[in-house]
Amino acid sequence: MTPGAPTNVAAKAGSSGAQVTWAAPASGGASQYKVEWDGPVTGSKIVTGTSATLTDVWTNGTYTFTVTAMNEAEAGSGTTVSTQLVGPESAHKVILNGGSSGYIRATPTGESATGVATMSDNNGDSITVLCQIKGTSIDHPNDNNYSGNTYAKVTWQGKTGYIMNYLVDTYTSGNWDVLGGPPIWECAS
């Protein structure tokens, strides 16, 4: 027996990636589901329940999700939903900005970008991280350990813009060229 189409397909951004939920077909007959997604990231996954956390989906943007009910014999018709996903904001601390200035800029394009705010000697200040993105590479004038091309889009004291990722406690293993991944989503390009 061919399973019917799932209903109530919905998706939202979560701290572990996209969370997709649906209701089983009213006619039953489904033993598993194929979840497919298309957007800034594409892929598919087979699951047995009526929800899936897609840990590969952590880039902000518009996605189309299709959920198809399946059994051992055949697949039914899919149900599709399109939605805009924006990862959750998260609170962090400013680091490595003692006795110096950190610049929040309008775009992740380095020193040529318009300034939004200047943080001075503010280690430990609370900062809201909205997302991360690769941008123009910057070479630190005094220490190559603080050079890189990864920026955090932040809000600090009511100002929103991009700062070098090493100024926020979101980095991974001291590598300023790597996006952290969930819970911090990648900004839309």
N, C-alpha and C positions, 0 to 999 in steps of 0.2 A: 504494500500500500504506500503510495506516495504521500509524504507528510505535507501538510498545508504550510502556508507562509507564517513566520513569526509575526507578532504584532507589538506595538508600543516600543519600537526600537528607539533608543535614546543614547546619547554620548555626552560625556563631560570630561573636562580636564581635571586630573587629580595629581597628587604628589608623587605617584608611582607611574604615571603615564595616563593615556586615555582610558576611561572606564565606560564600557558599552554594556547596556542592559536591554532585555527584551522579554516578551511573554511567549511561552510555548504556543504552537498552533492549537487552536481550539479542538481540532479533530485528532490531536495526538499523533502518534506514529514516529516521533523524532527521537533518535537515540544520541545524536550529536548535532553540532551546528558549525557551519563554516562562517567565520567573520572575516570580511574583506574590507580594506580601507584604501582610499586614494586621496591624496592631498600633497602637502609638502613631503610626506613620507608615505610609501605604499607598502602593502603586504597583505598577508592572510594568516589565519590561525584556525585550527579545529579545536573545539571545546565541547564538553559534555553538559555543562550547566546552562543557565539562562543569563549569564554575565561573563564578561572577560575584561581583564586589565591588560592593556596593550603597552608593555614596557618599552617598545620601540617607537611609540608615538609620543614624542615630547617636544615637538616643534609647533609653535603657535601658527594658526592659519585655518583655512576652510578645508574641511574633510567631508568625504562621502563614505558612509559605512553601509555595507550590505550584509545582512544576516540571512543565511539559508539553512533551513531545517533539513536534516539528512537521516537516513537509516542505513542498514546494511545493504539494502537493495538499490536505493536511488535517492536523489536529492529533489526536494520540492522547489517551489519558486522562492526567490529572495525578497526581502523587504529592505528598502533603502531609505536612509535619512542623510541629509547634509546639514552640517552645523559648523559654526565658527568656534574653535577651541583656543582658549588663552589660559596658559598655566597659572597656578596660584602664586600670589605674591608671598614673599617670606621675609621675616625679620632677620637681620644679620648685624655684624659689628664691623666698623672700619678698623683695619689693621695696617701696619707698616707705614703709618703716616705721622710718626712722631718727629717733631722738629722740621717738618717739611710741608709742602702744599700738594694737594691732590685736586685735579681739575675735573669737574663735571662738564661735559661738552654736549652740544645739541645732536651730534651724530658720532658714530664710532669710526671716525676718519682721522684720528690723531690730532696733532697740534694745530692743523689748519681749520679744525671745526670751531664754530662759534662757542664761546664759553657761556655756561649757564650759571655756575657757582664755583667757588673755590673753598675747599676744605683745608684748614690749616691746623696742624698739630692736634688732630682730633681722634687719636686711637681710642677705641671703645665706644665711640658714638654709635647710636642705633641708626641703621640705614635699611630701607625697604628695597629688596631686589625683586624686579619685575620679570627679568629674563636675562639670558646671556646671548652674545653673538660674536662672530669673528668679524674683525674690521681691519683697518690699516695697522700694520705692525709699527710698534714704537720701540726705539732703543733708549733705555734709561741712560742719562748722561754720565752717571757715576758708577753704576753697577749692572752688568749684563744679566745678572740673576733676575732683574726686574724688567726685562724686556719681553715683549710678546704681542699677540694680536687678538686676544680675547678680552671683550668688554662686558661689563655688567650694566644693564639698564636699571637705574636706581631712582628712588625718590629720597631726598635728604633735605630736611628743613623746608619742605614745600616745593622744592625744585626737582624737576625730573630731567634726566639726561644719562649719558654714558660715561663710565669711568673705567680705567684699566682694572681688569679683574683682580690683580694682586692686591688692590687696596680694600678688598672685601673678603671676609672669611668664607668664601665659597669655592676657593681653588681646590684642585685635586693634586696631591703629591708635589706641590710646588711648581707645577708646570703651567705657565701662564698662556700656553697655546692650546689648551684642551678645554672643551665645554664640559661642565660638571655633570650634566644630565639630571634626571629627576632627583630631587623634587624641583630643581630649577629648570624651567623649559627654555628652549632656544627661541629667541625673538624671530618673528617673521622677517624675511628678507625684504 
